[in-house]
Amino acid sequence: MANSPTNFIKSDPDCIIDIQTPRYSFLSAQYKQSFAYKTMRNRLPAILENIIENITKDAENIIAEFGEETRKEIYDVADRILKLKFKLENDYVMKTFKGEGNISLC
C-alpha cells in the first residue's frame, strides 16, 4: 500500500480561509474555524485509519469465509482508503460528487 502522490492535486493554500463559517453558507471545510474543517482534517483521517486496521486485521477471516479471490479486493479497498486518508492529511483537492451513479473517490 504505497502512498504515491504523483497523481494527486495539491490544494491552493488560499482556498482555506481562517474565519468562522459565514451565516447561511453551505457546510464547507473551506472555513478553518468550522466543524467541517476540523472533521475533515482531524476526525475523518482517524476514522479511516481504524477502518484500514479492521479490514487488514480481519482479512484472513474474510478470505477464509468468502474465498481466496477476495484477498485482492480487501487490499485494494484498504489501499484506496489509505490514499483518501493521505489526501485529507495533506490538503489535496477532493473530487466533487453528487451522490448518484458510480462514484470513485480515488
Gaussian input, Z-matrix of N, CA and C with variables (Angstrom, degrees):
# hf/3-21g

backbone

0 1
 N
 C     1     B1
 C     2     B2     1     A1
 N     3     B3     2     A2     1     D1
 C     4     B4     3     A3     2     D2
 C     5     B5     4     A4     3     D3
 N     6     B6     5     A5     4     D4
 C     7     B7     6     A6     5     D5
 C     8     B8     7     A7     6     D6
 N     9     B9     8     A8     7     D7
 C    10    B10     9     A9     8     D8
 C    11    B11    10    A10     9     D9
 N    12    B12    11    A11    10    D10
 C    13    B13    12    A12    11    D11
 C    14    B14    13    A13    12    D12
 N    15    B15    14    A14    13    D13
 C    16    B16    15    A15    14    D14
 C    17    B17    16    A16    15    D15
 N    18    B18    17    A17    16    D16
 C    19    B19    18    A18    17    D17
 C    20    B20    19    A19    18    D18
 N    21    B21    20    A20    19    D19
 C    22    B22    21    A21    20    D20
 C    23    B23    22    A22    21    D21
 N    24    B24    23    A23    22    D22
 C    25    B25    24    A24    23    D23
 C    26    B26    25    A25    24    D24
 N    27    B27    26    A26    25    D25
 C    28    B28    27    A27    26    D26
 C    29    B29    28    A28    27    D27
 N    30    B30    29    A29    28    D28
 C    31    B31    30    A30    29    D29
 C    32    B32    31    A31    30    D30
 N    33    B33    32    A32    31    D31
 C    34    B34    33    A33    32    D32
 C    35    B35    34    A34    33    D33
 N    36    B36    35    A35    34    D34
 C    37    B37    36    A36    35    D35
 C    38    B38    37    A37    36    D36
 N    39    B39    38    A38    37    D37
 C    40    B40    39    A39    38    D38
 C    41    B41    40    A40    39    D39
 N    42    B42    41    A41    40    D40
 C    43    B43    42    A42    41    D41
 C    44    B44    43    A43    42    D42
 N    45    B45    44    A44    43    D43
 C    46    B46    45    A45    44    D44
 C    47    B47    46    A46    45    D45
 N    48    B48    47    A47    46    D46
 C    49    B49    48    A48    47    D47
 C    50    B50    49    A49    48    D48
 N    51    B51    50    A50    49    D49
 C    52    B52    51    A51    50    D50
 C    53    B53    52    A52    51    D51
 N    54    B54    53    A53    52    D52
 C    55    B55    54    A54    53    D53
 C    56    B56    55    A55    54    D54
 N    57    B57    56    A56    55    D55
 C    58    B58    57    A57    56    D56
 C    59    B59    58    A58    57    D57
 N    60    B60    59    A59    58    D58
 C    61    B61    60    A60    59    D59
 C    62    B62    61    A61    60    D60
 N    63    B63    62    A62    61    D61
 C    64    B64    63    A63    62    D62
 C    65    B65    64    A64    63    D63
 N    66    B66    65    A65    64    D64
 C    67    B67    66    A66    65    D65
 C    68    B68    67    A67    66    D66
 N    69    B69    68    A68    67    D67
 C    70    B70    69    A69    68    D68
 C    71    B71    70    A70    69    D69
 N    72    B72    71    A71    70    D70
 C    73    B73    72    A72    71    D71
 C    74    B74    73    A73    72    D72
 N    75    B75    74    A74    73    D73
 C    76    B76    75    A75    74    D74
 C    77    B77    76    A76    75    D75
 N    78    B78    77    A77    76    D76
 C    79    B79    78    A78    77    D77
 C    80    B80    79    A79    78    D78
 N    81    B81    80    A80    79    D79
 C    82    B82    81    A81    80    D80
 C    83    B83    82    A82    81    D81
 N    84    B84    83    A83    82    D82
 C    85    B85    84    A84    83    D83
 C    86    B86    85    A85    84    D84
 N    87    B87    86    A86    85    D85
 C    88    B88    87    A87    86    D86
 C    89    B89    88    A88    87    D87
 N    90    B90    89    A89    88    D88
 C    91    B91    90    A90    89    D89
 C    92    B92    91    A91    90    D90
 N    93    B93    92    A92    91    D91
 C    94    B94    93    A93    92    D92
 C    95    B95    94    A94    93    D93
 N    96    B96    95    A95    94    D94
 C    97    B97    96    A96    95    D95
 C    98    B98    97    A97    96    D96
 N    99    B99    98    A98    97    D97
 C   100   B100    99    A99    98    D98
 C   101   B101   100   A100    99    D99
 N   102   B102   101   A101   100   D100
 C   103   B103   102   A102   101   D101
 C   104   B104   103   A103   102   D102
 N   105   B105   104   A104   103   D103
 C   106   B106   105   A105   104   D104
 C   107   B107   106   A106   105   D105
 N   108   B108   107   A107   106   D106
 C   109   B109   108   A108   107   D107
 C   110   B110   109   A109   108   D108
 N   111   B111   110   A110   109   D109
 C   112   B112   111   A111   110   D110
 C   113   B113   112   A112   111   D111
 N   114   B114   113   A113   112   D112
 C   115   B115   114   A114   113   D113
 C   116   B116   115   A115   114   D114
 N   117   B117   116   A116   115   D115
 C   118   B118   117   A117   116   D116
 C   119   B119   118   A118   117   D117
 N   120   B120   119   A119   118   D118
 C   121   B121   120   A120   119   D119
 C   122   B122   121   A121   120   D120
 N   123   B123   122   A122   121   D121
 C   124   B124   123   A123   122   D122
 C   125   B125   124   A124   123   D123
 N   126   B126   125   A125   124   D124
 C   127   B127   126   A126   125   D125
 C   128   B128   127   A127   126   D126
 N   129   B129   128   A128   127   D127
 C   130   B130   129   A129   128   D128
 C   131   B131   130   A130   129   D129
 N   132   B132   131   A131   130   D130
 C   133   B133   132   A132   131   D131
 C   134   B134   133   A133   132   D132
 N   135   B135   134   A134   133   D133
 C   136   B136   135   A135   134   D134
 C   137   B137   136   A136   135   D135
 N   138   B138   137   A137   136   D136
 C   139   B139   138   A138   137   D137
 C   140   B140   139   A139   138   D138
 N   141   B141   140   A140   139   D139
 C   142   B142   141   A141   140   D140
 C   143   B143   142   A142   141   D141
 N   144   B144   143   A143   142   D142
 C   145   B145   144   A144   143   D143
 C   146   B146   145   A145   144   D144
 N   147   B147   146   A146   145   D145
 C   148   B148   147   A147   146   D146
 C   149   B149   148   A148   147   D147
 N   150   B150   149   A149   148   D148
 C   151   B151   150   A150   149   D149
 C   152   B152   151   A151   150   D150
 N   153   B153   152   A152   151   D151
 C   154   B154   153   A153   152   D152
 C   155   B155   154   A154   153   D153
 N   156   B156   155   A155   154   D154
 C   157   B157   156   A156   155   D155
 C   158   B158   157   A157   156   D156
 N   159   B159   158   A158   157   D157
 C   160   B160   159   A159   158   D158
 C   161   B161   160   A160   159   D159
 N   162   B162   161   A161   160   D160
 C   163   B163   162   A162   161   D161
 C   164   B164   163   A163   162   D162
 N   165   B165   164   A164   163   D163
 C   166   B166   165   A165   164   D164
 C   167   B167   166   A166   165   D165
 N   168   B168   167   A167   166   D166
 C   169   B169   168   A168   167   D167
 C   170   B170   169   A169   168   D168
 N   171   B171   170   A170   169   D169
 C   172   B172   171   A171   170   D170
 C   173   B173   172   A172   171   D171
 N   174   B174   173   A173   172   D172
 C   175   B175   174   A174   173   D173
 C   176   B176   175   A175   174   D174
 N   177   B177   176   A176   175   D175
 C   178   B178   177   A177   176   D176
 C   179   B179   178   A178   177   D177
 N   180   B180   179   A179   178   D178
 C   181   B181   180   A180   179   D179
 C   182   B182   181   A181   180   D180
 N   183   B183   182   A182   181   D181
 C   184   B184   183   A183   182   D182
 C   185   B185   184   A184   183   D183
 N   186   B186   185   A185   184   D184
 C   187   B187   186   A186   185   D185
 C   188   B188   187   A187   186   D186
 N   189   B189   188   A188   187   D187
 C   190   B190   189   A189   188   D188
 C   191   B191   190   A190   189   D189
 N   192   B192   191   A191   190   D190
 C   193   B193   192   A192   191   D191
 C   194   B194   193   A193   192   D192
 N   195   B195   194   A194   193   D193
 C   196   B196   195   A195   194   D194
 C   197   B197   196   A196   195   D195
 N   198   B198   197   A197   196   D196
 C   199   B199   198   A198   197   D197
 C   200   B200   199   A199   198   D198
 N   201   B201   200   A200   199   D199
 C   202   B202   201   A201   200   D200
 C   203   B203   202   A202   201   D201
 N   204   B204   203   A203   202   D202
 C   205   B205   204   A204   203   D203
 C   206   B206   205   A205   204   D204
 N   207   B207   206   A206   205   D205
 C   208   B208   207   A207   206   D206
 C   209   B209   208   A208   207   D207
 N   210   B210   209   A209   208   D208
 C   211   B211   210   A210   209   D209
 C   212   B212   211   A211   210   D210
 N   213   B213   212   A212   211   D211
 C   214   B214   213   A213   212   D212
 C   215   B215   214   A214   213   D213
 N   216   B216   215   A215   214   D214
 C   217   B217   216   A216   215   D215
 C   218   B218   217   A217   216   D216
 N   219   B219   218   A218   217   D217
 C   220   B220   219   A219   218   D218
 C   221   B221   220   A220   219   D219
 N   222   B222   221   A221   220   D220
 C   223   B223   222   A222   221   D221
 C   224   B224   223   A223   222   D222
 N   225   B225   224   A224   223   D223
 C   226   B226   225   A225   224   D224
 C   227   B227   226   A226   225   D225
 N   228   B228   227   A227   226   D226
 C   229   B229   228   A228   227   D227
 C   230   B230   229   A229   228   D228
 N   231   B231   230   A230   229   D229
 C   232   B232   231   A231   230   D230
 C   233   B233   232   A232   231   D231
 N   234   B234   233   A233   232   D232
 C   235   B235   234   A234   233   D233
 C   236   B236   235   A235   234   D234
 N   237   B237   236   A236   235   D235
 C   238   B238   237   A237   236   D236
 C   239   B239   238   A238   237   D237
 N   240   B240   239   A239   238   D238
 C   241   B241   240   A240   239   D239
 C   242   B242   241   A241   240   D240
 N   243   B243   242   A242   241   D241
 C   244   B244   243   A243   242   D242
 C   245   B245   244   A244   243   D243
 N   246   B246   245   A245   244   D244
 C   247   B247   246   A246   245   D245
 C   248   B248   247   A247   246   D246
 N   249   B249   248   A248   247   D247
 C   250   B250   249   A249   248   D248
 C   251   B251   250   A250   249   D249
 N   252   B252   251   A251   250   D250
 C   253   B253   252   A252   251   D251
 C   254   B254   253   A253   252   D252
 N   255   B255   254   A254   253   D253
 C   256   B256   255   A255   254   D254
 C   257   B257   256   A256   255   D255
 N   258   B258   257   A257   256   D256
 C   259   B259   258   A258   257   D257
 C   260   B260   259   A259   258   D258
 N   261   B261   260   A260   259   D259
 C   262   B262   261   A261   260   D260
 C   263   B263   262   A262   261   D261
 N   264   B264   263   A263   262   D262
 C   265   B265   264   A264   263   D263
 C   266   B266   265   A265   264   D264
 N   267   B267   266   A266   265   D265
 C   268   B268   267   A267   266   D266
 C   269   B269   268   A268   267   D267
 N   270   B270   269   A269   268   D268
 C   271   B271   270   A270   269   D269
 C   272   B272   271   A271   270   D270
 N   273   B273   272   A272   271   D271
 C   274   B274   273   A273   272   D272
 C   275   B275   274   A274   273   D273
 N   276   B276   275   A275   274   D274
 C   277   B277   276   A276   275   D275
 C   278   B278   277   A277   276   D276
 N   279   B279   278   A278   277   D277
 C   280   B280   279   A279   278   D278
 C   281   B281   280   A280   279   D279
 N   282   B282   281   A281   280   D280
 C   283   B283   282   A282   281   D281
 C   284   B284   283   A283   282   D282
 N   285   B285   284   A284   283   D283
 C   286   B286   285   A285   284   D284
 C   287   B287   286   A286   285   D285
 N   288   B288   287   A287   286   D286
 C   289   B289   288   A288   287   D287
 C   290   B290   289   A289   288   D288
 N   291   B291   290   A290   289   D289
 C   292   B292   291   A291   290   D290
 C   293   B293   292   A292   291   D291
 N   294   B294   293   A293   292   D292
 C   295   B295   294   A294   293   D293
 C   296   B296   295   A295   294   D294
 N   297   B297   296   A296   295   D295
 C   298   B298   297   A297   296   D296
 C   299   B299   298   A298   297   D297
 N   300   B300   299   A299   298   D298
 C   301   B301   300   A300   299   D299
 C   302   B302   301   A301   300   D300
 N   303   B303   302   A302   301   D301
 C   304   B304   303   A303   302   D302
 C   305   B305   304   A304   303   D303
 N   306   B306   305   A305   304   D304
 C   307   B307   306   A306   305   D305
 C   308   B308   307   A307   306   D306
 N   309   B309   308   A308   307   D307
 C   310   B310   309   A309   308   D308
 C   311   B311   310   A310   309   D309
 N   312   B312   311   A311   310   D310
 C   313   B313   312   A312   311   D311
 C   314   B314   313   A313   312   D312
 N   315   B315   314   A314   313   D313
 C   316   B316   315   A315   314   D314
 C   317   B317   316   A316   315   D315

   B1=1.4446
   B2=1.5317
   B3=1.2691
   B4=1.4556
   B5=1.5201
   B6=1.3188
   B7=1.4579
   B8=1.5162
   B9=1.3024
   B10=1.4579
   B11=1.5114
   B12=1.3352
   B13=1.4613
   B14=1.5178
   B15=1.3181
   B16=1.4555
   B17=1.5202
   B18=1.3266
   B19=1.4662
   B20=1.5282
   B21=1.3242
   B22=1.4522
   B23=1.5235
   B24=1.3076
   B25=1.4596
   B26=1.5199
   B27=1.3077
   B28=1.4609
   B29=1.5264
   B30=1.3312
   B31=1.4672
   B32=1.5232
   B33=1.3000
   B34=1.4532
   B35=1.5248
   B36=1.3421
   B37=1.4700
   B38=1.5272
   B39=1.3232
   B40=1.4626
   B41=1.5249
   B42=1.3348
   B43=1.4618
   B44=1.5270
   B45=1.3380
   B46=1.4601
   B47=1.5287
   B48=1.3303
   B49=1.4581
   B50=1.5277
   B51=1.3229
   B52=1.4633
   B53=1.5355
   B54=1.3307
   B55=1.4638
   B56=1.5222
   B57=1.3215
   B58=1.4536
   B59=1.5206
   B60=1.3097
   B61=1.4619
   B62=1.5263
   B63=1.3221
   B64=1.4711
   B65=1.5349
   B66=1.2987
   B67=1.4579
   B68=1.5292
   B69=1.3137
   B70=1.4678
   B71=1.5347
   B72=1.3135
   B73=1.4607
   B74=1.5286
   B75=1.3235
   B76=1.4574
   B77=1.5218
   B78=1.3300
   B79=1.4505
   B80=1.5265
   B81=1.3188
   B82=1.4590
   B83=1.5207
   B84=1.3234
   B85=1.4580
   B86=1.5217
   B87=1.3113
   B88=1.4674
   B89=1.5369
   B90=1.3207
   B91=1.4562
   B92=1.5295
   B93=1.3326
   B94=1.4589
   B95=1.5269
   B96=1.2965
   B97=1.4620
   B98=1.5255
   B99=1.3235
   B100=1.4686
   B101=1.5248
   B102=1.3127
   B103=1.4619
   B104=1.5284
   B105=1.3269
   B106=1.4707
   B107=1.5262
   B108=1.3222
   B109=1.4697
   B110=1.5310
   B111=1.3190
   B112=1.4690
   B113=1.5258
   B114=1.3187
   B115=1.4638
   B116=1.5219
   B117=1.3186
   B118=1.4695
   B119=1.5255
   B120=1.3008
   B121=1.4644
   B122=1.5258
   B123=1.3484
   B124=1.4643
   B125=1.5276
   B126=1.3122
   B127=1.4585
   B128=1.5285
   B129=1.3172
   B130=1.4646
   B131=1.5305
   B132=1.3436
   B133=1.4634
   B134=1.5361
   B135=1.3335
   B136=1.4693
   B137=1.5288
   B138=1.3253
   B139=1.4654
   B140=1.5295
   B141=1.3314
   B142=1.4725
   B143=1.5235
   B144=1.3279
   B145=1.4662
   B146=1.5265
   B147=1.3346
   B148=1.4675
   B149=1.5274
   B150=1.3155
   B151=1.4669
   B152=1.5243
   B153=1.3306
   B154=1.4735
   B155=1.5202
   B156=1.3273
   B157=1.4657
   B158=1.5225
   B159=1.3346
   B160=1.4643
   B161=1.5251
   B162=1.3176
   B163=1.4644
   B164=1.5250
   B165=1.3271
   B166=1.4672
   B167=1.5269
   B168=1.3373
   B169=1.4668
   B170=1.5287
   B171=1.3159
   B172=1.4622
   B173=1.5293
   B174=1.3220
   B175=1.4674
   B176=1.5178
   B177=1.3101
   B178=1.4711
   B179=1.5248
   B180=1.3298
   B181=1.4750
   B182=1.5253
   B183=1.3213
   B184=1.4692
   B185=1.5201
   B186=1.3269
   B187=1.4710
   B188=1.5202
   B189=1.3304
   B190=1.4663
   B191=1.5280
   B192=1.3148
   B193=1.4651
   B194=1.5252
   B195=1.3352
   B196=1.4588
   B197=1.5263
   B198=1.3243
   B199=1.4588
   B200=1.5211
   B201=1.3180
   B202=1.4570
   B203=1.5290
   B204=1.3245
   B205=1.4717
   B206=1.5360
   B207=1.3297
   B208=1.4642
   B209=1.5302
   B210=1.3328
   B211=1.4719
   B212=1.5328
   B213=1.3293
   B214=1.4598
   B215=1.5269
   B216=1.3275
   B217=1.4614
   B218=1.5285
   B219=1.3223
   B220=1.4664
   B221=1.5249
   B222=1.3215
   B223=1.4602
   B224=1.5349
   B225=1.3216
   B226=1.4585
   B227=1.5256
   B228=1.3176
   B229=1.4683
   B230=1.5251
   B231=1.3258
   B232=1.4682
   B233=1.5252
   B234=1.3347
   B235=1.4600
   B236=1.5294
   B237=1.3237
   B238=1.4662
   B239=1.5294
   B240=1.3120
   B241=1.4604
   B242=1.5294
   B243=1.3343
   B244=1.4623
   B245=1.5317
   B246=1.3273
   B247=1.4663
   B248=1.5254
   B249=1.3259
   B250=1.4582
   B251=1.5282
   B252=1.3175
   B253=1.4665
   B254=1.5277
   B255=1.3258
   B256=1.4629
   B257=1.5249
   B258=1.3265
   B259=1.4638
   B260=1.5304
   B261=1.3254
   B262=1.4632
   B263=1.5241
   B264=1.3062
   B265=1.4638
   B266=1.5237
   B267=1.3066
   B268=1.4593
   B269=1.5265
   B270=1.3266
   B271=1.4715
   B272=1.5248
   B273=1.3000
   B274=1.4622
   B275=1.5260
   B276=1.3151
   B277=1.4580
   B278=1.5288
   B279=1.3155
   B280=1.4581
   B281=1.5215
   B282=1.3231
   B283=1.4575
   B284=1.5281
   B285=1.3095
   B286=1.4549
   B287=1.5228
   B288=1.3209
   B289=1.4628
   B290=1.5219
   B291=1.3167
   B292=1.4534
   B293=1.5292
   B294=1.3355
   B295=1.4437
   B296=1.5125
   B297=1.3101
   B298=1.4552
   B299=1.5234
   B300=1.3021
   B301=1.4608
   B302=1.5217
   B303=1.3108
   B304=1.4600
   B305=1.5342
   B306=1.3291
   B307=1.4550
   B308=1.5184
   B309=1.3097
   B310=1.4557
   B311=1.5222
   B312=1.3253
   B313=1.4512
   B314=1.5103
   B315=1.3021
   B316=1.4778
   B317=1.5177
   A1=108.82
   A2=116.43
   A3=121.58
   A4=110.74
   A5=115.43
   A6=121.26
   A7=108.25
   A8=117.18
   A9=120.91
   A10=109.33
   A11=117.41
   A12=119.98
   A13=113.70
   A14=118.73
   A15=120.67
   A16=113.55
   A17=118.33
   A18=119.49
   A19=112.34
   A20=118.26
   A21=122.14
   A22=109.13
   A23=116.82
   A24=121.89
   A25=108.16
   A26=116.96
   A27=122.46
   A28=108.94
   A29=115.81
   A30=118.97
   A31=110.95
   A32=115.03
   A33=122.30
   A34=107.61
   A35=118.69
   A36=119.70
   A37=113.14
   A38=117.10
   A39=120.37
   A40=112.60
   A41=117.32
   A42=118.62
   A43=111.65
   A44=118.79
   A45=122.34
   A46=107.30
   A47=115.97
   A48=121.73
   A49=108.58
   A50=117.11
   A51=121.68
   A52=111.19
   A53=115.09
   A54=122.13
   A55=108.19
   A56=116.04
   A57=120.10
   A58=108.81
   A59=116.21
   A60=120.64
   A61=109.22
   A62=117.32
   A63=119.71
   A64=110.99
   A65=114.80
   A66=120.83
   A67=110.59
   A68=116.70
   A69=125.96
   A70=113.74
   A71=118.10
   A72=118.88
   A73=108.77
   A74=116.07
   A75=121.04
   A76=109.96
   A77=116.23
   A78=121.69
   A79=108.32
   A80=116.81
   A81=120.06
   A82=110.50
   A83=115.94
   A84=121.21
   A85=110.92
   A86=116.84
   A87=121.81
   A88=110.93
   A89=116.58
   A90=121.39
   A91=109.37
   A92=116.23
   A93=122.85
   A94=113.53
   A95=119.01
   A96=121.50
   A97=112.70
   A98=116.42
   A99=119.91
   A100=111.83
   A101=114.66
   A102=120.90
   A103=110.29
   A104=116.60
   A105=120.82
   A106=110.96
   A107=117.47
   A108=120.90
   A109=110.22
   A110=116.30
   A111=120.58
   A112=111.09
   A113=115.95
   A114=119.81
   A115=111.07
   A116=117.07
   A117=120.88
   A118=111.49
   A119=117.90
   A120=122.00
   A121=112.54
   A122=118.00
   A123=121.12
   A124=114.64
   A125=116.52
   A126=119.63
   A127=112.83
   A128=116.61
   A129=119.99
   A130=113.05
   A131=120.56
   A132=119.12
   A133=112.98
   A134=117.05
   A135=119.99
   A136=111.02
   A137=116.46
   A138=120.74
   A139=110.24
   A140=116.45
   A141=120.40
   A142=111.45
   A143=117.11
   A144=121.01
   A145=110.54
   A146=117.46
   A147=121.42
   A148=111.16
   A149=117.42
   A150=121.19
   A151=110.12
   A152=116.70
   A153=120.85
   A154=110.49
   A155=116.49
   A156=120.73
   A157=111.46
   A158=116.93
   A159=120.22
   A160=112.11
   A161=116.59
   A162=119.73
   A163=110.57
   A164=116.21
   A165=119.46
   A166=111.52
   A167=117.28
   A168=120.55
   A169=111.12
   A170=116.76
   A171=121.54
   A172=113.05
   A173=117.41
   A174=120.95
   A175=112.70
   A176=117.57
   A177=119.89
   A178=111.78
   A179=117.72
   A180=120.62
   A181=111.19
   A182=115.94
   A183=120.14
   A184=110.02
   A185=116.69
   A186=121.03
   A187=110.53
   A188=117.45
   A189=121.04
   A190=111.17
   A191=116.63
   A192=120.27
   A193=112.72
   A194=118.14
   A195=121.00
   A196=114.72
   A197=117.22
   A198=119.56
   A199=113.63
   A200=114.15
   A201=122.64
   A202=112.77
   A203=117.31
   A204=120.08
   A205=112.39
   A206=117.73
   A207=120.14
   A208=112.62
   A209=117.94
   A210=121.09
   A211=111.35
   A212=116.48
   A213=120.63
   A214=110.97
   A215=116.98
   A216=120.93
   A217=111.56
   A218=116.73
   A219=121.04
   A220=110.35
   A221=115.68
   A222=119.03
   A223=111.93
   A224=117.70
   A225=120.70
   A226=109.77
   A227=117.22
   A228=121.69
   A229=110.02
   A230=116.89
   A231=120.49
   A232=110.67
   A233=117.69
   A234=121.81
   A235=111.34
   A236=117.30
   A237=120.68
   A238=111.16
   A239=116.52
   A240=120.29
   A241=109.68
   A242=117.18
   A243=121.37
   A244=111.27
   A245=117.04
   A246=120.64
   A247=111.17
   A248=117.03
   A249=120.95
   A250=110.19
   A251=116.98
   A252=122.14
   A253=110.46
   A254=116.71
   A255=121.58
   A256=110.55
   A257=116.94
   A258=121.40
   A259=111.11
   A260=116.74
   A261=120.69
   A262=111.27
   A263=116.63
   A264=120.83
   A265=113.21
   A266=117.62
   A267=121.19
   A268=113.45
   A269=116.83
   A270=122.99
   A271=114.47
   A272=117.34
   A273=120.13
   A274=109.77
   A275=115.89
   A276=122.19
   A277=109.34
   A278=116.14
   A279=121.77
   A280=109.20
   A281=116.23
   A282=120.48
   A283=109.00
   A284=115.90
   A285=121.44
   A286=108.90
   A287=115.80
   A288=119.02
   A289=108.95
   A290=115.00
   A291=120.91
   A292=112.42
   A293=118.02
   A294=120.62
   A295=114.52
   A296=117.52
   A297=121.35
   A298=109.32
   A299=116.55
   A300=120.71
   A301=113.58
   A302=115.12
   A303=122.61
   A304=109.88
   A305=117.11
   A306=122.21
   A307=109.86
   A308=117.16
   A309=122.90
   A310=108.20
   A311=117.49
   A312=120.91
   A313=113.47
   A314=117.68
   A315=119.72
   A316=110.50
   D1=86.74
   D2=-176.42
   D3=-90.80
   D4=142.54
   D5=174.76
   D6=-94.45
   D7=92.21
   D8=-179.93
   D9=-106.05
   D10=100.43
   D11=-175.56
   D12=-80.70
   D13=12.78
   D14=-173.90
   D15=-61.98
   D16=-31.71
   D17=-178.38
   D18=-102.64
   D19=12.63
   D20=177.99
   D21=-93.95
   D22=152.02
   D23=177.95
   D24=-109.30
   D25=119.69
   D26=179.63
   D27=-71.68
   D28=138.54
   D29=-178.60
   D30=-74.32
   D31=157.54
   D32=176.31
   D33=-75.09
   D34=123.92
   D35=-178.51
   D36=-59.36
   D37=-23.78
   D38=179.76
   D39=-76.88
   D40=-9.70
   D41=-178.00
   D42=-80.74
   D43=-18.02
   D44=174.45
   D45=-92.09
   D46=121.80
   D47=-174.87
   D48=-109.81
   D49=128.19
   D50=-176.57
   D51=-86.45
   D52=66.01
   D53=176.56
   D54=-140.00
   D55=167.03
   D56=172.67
   D57=-70.70
   D58=156.89
   D59=178.38
   D60=-61.80
   D61=124.28
   D62=178.67
   D63=-61.61
   D64=144.95
   D65=179.59
   D66=-58.27
   D67=138.59
   D68=177.81
   D69=69.10
   D70=13.42
   D71=176.22
   D72=-92.63
   D73=159.74
   D74=178.07
   D75=-67.28
   D76=149.76
   D77=175.99
   D78=-57.91
   D79=125.75
   D80=-174.68
   D81=-151.69
   D82=139.37
   D83=174.59
   D84=-81.16
   D85=5.88
   D86=177.67
   D87=-68.13
   D88=-26.85
   D89=-177.35
   D90=-96.49
   D91=113.93
   D92=-170.35
   D93=-61.59
   D94=-27.19
   D95=-178.94
   D96=-91.60
   D97=5.61
   D98=-177.05
   D99=-86.13
   D100=157.87
   D101=174.59
   D102=-62.06
   D103=-36.19
   D104=-179.80
   D105=-62.45
   D106=-41.93
   D107=179.41
   D108=-62.87
   D109=-47.77
   D110=-179.52
   D111=-62.88
   D112=-36.53
   D113=177.94
   D114=-66.47
   D115=-48.15
   D116=-178.68
   D117=-67.94
   D118=-34.67
   D119=-174.50
   D120=-84.02
   D121=-36.72
   D122=-172.84
   D123=-115.95
   D124=-50.39
   D125=-172.98
   D126=-74.27
   D127=-47.75
   D128=-175.84
   D129=-61.89
   D130=-43.03
   D131=176.45
   D132=-59.20
   D133=-37.41
   D134=178.16
   D135=-66.80
   D136=-40.18
   D137=177.26
   D138=-63.60
   D139=-44.24
   D140=178.99
   D141=-63.01
   D142=-38.19
   D143=177.50
   D144=-61.81
   D145=-42.26
   D146=177.21
   D147=-62.70
   D148=-39.80
   D149=178.55
   D150=-63.59
   D151=-45.89
   D152=178.64
   D153=-59.21
   D154=-46.95
   D155=179.58
   D156=-59.32
   D157=-44.68
   D158=-179.13
   D159=-66.49
   D160=-41.22
   D161=179.86
   D162=-62.77
   D163=-48.25
   D164=-176.68
   D165=-72.42
   D166=-34.51
   D167=178.27
   D168=-65.00
   D169=-38.79
   D170=-177.43
   D171=-93.84
   D172=6.41
   D173=-175.04
   D174=-55.87
   D175=-47.62
   D176=-176.74
   D177=-64.16
   D178=-36.89
   D179=176.56
   D180=-66.51
   D181=-40.85
   D182=179.19
   D183=-65.53
   D184=-43.23
   D185=178.91
   D186=-63.43
   D187=-41.08
   D188=178.30
   D189=-61.95
   D190=-36.93
   D191=-177.89
   D192=-80.31
   D193=-39.50
   D194=-172.02
   D195=-110.13
   D196=-4.09
   D197=175.63
   D198=104.24
   D199=158.88
   D200=-176.42
   D201=-60.67
   D202=-28.17
   D203=-178.31
   D204=-65.02
   D205=-16.07
   D206=178.66
   D207=-81.51
   D208=-13.97
   D209=-177.75
   D210=-55.27
   D211=-51.23
   D212=-178.67
   D213=-61.51
   D214=-41.32
   D215=-179.64
   D216=-63.57
   D217=-41.49
   D218=-179.93
   D219=-59.67
   D220=-49.39
   D221=-177.05
   D222=-74.95
   D223=-25.03
   D224=174.05
   D225=-68.04
   D226=-43.70
   D227=177.80
   D228=-62.94
   D229=-45.73
   D230=179.22
   D231=-61.11
   D232=-39.59
   D233=179.45
   D234=-66.05
   D235=-40.93
   D236=178.75
   D237=-65.45
   D238=-39.95
   D239=178.20
   D240=-66.55
   D241=-39.19
   D242=177.47
   D243=-62.34
   D244=-40.16
   D245=177.33
   D246=-64.95
   D247=-40.64
   D248=177.30
   D249=-62.95
   D250=-43.81
   D251=177.75
   D252=-59.78
   D253=-43.86
   D254=178.53
   D255=-59.18
   D256=-44.21
   D257=179.77
   D258=-62.30
   D259=-43.22
   D260=-179.82
   D261=-63.73
   D262=-43.19
   D263=-176.73
   D264=-73.29
   D265=-18.37
   D266=-174.71
   D267=-118.98
   D268=21.00
   D269=173.65
   D270=57.33
   D271=43.88
   D272=175.31
   D273=-88.42
   D274=155.53
   D275=-179.51
   D276=-69.49
   D277=133.24
   D278=177.13
   D279=-95.63
   D280=145.74
   D281=176.36
   D282=-73.57
   D283=140.21
   D284=176.13
   D285=-83.57
   D286=137.16
   D287=174.73
   D288=-141.82
   D289=153.71
   D290=-175.90
   D291=-99.90
   D292=-3.93
   D293=178.41
   D294=87.90
   D295=12.28
   D296=179.18
   D297=-120.23
   D298=148.51
   D299=174.79
   D300=76.30
   D301=-159.22
   D302=-177.12
   D303=-84.30
   D304=113.01
   D305=-175.18
   D306=-105.06
   D307=130.44
   D308=173.93
   D309=-122.27
   D310=115.40
   D311=-176.74
   D312=-86.38
   D313=-19.80
   D314=-176.89
   D315=-128.32

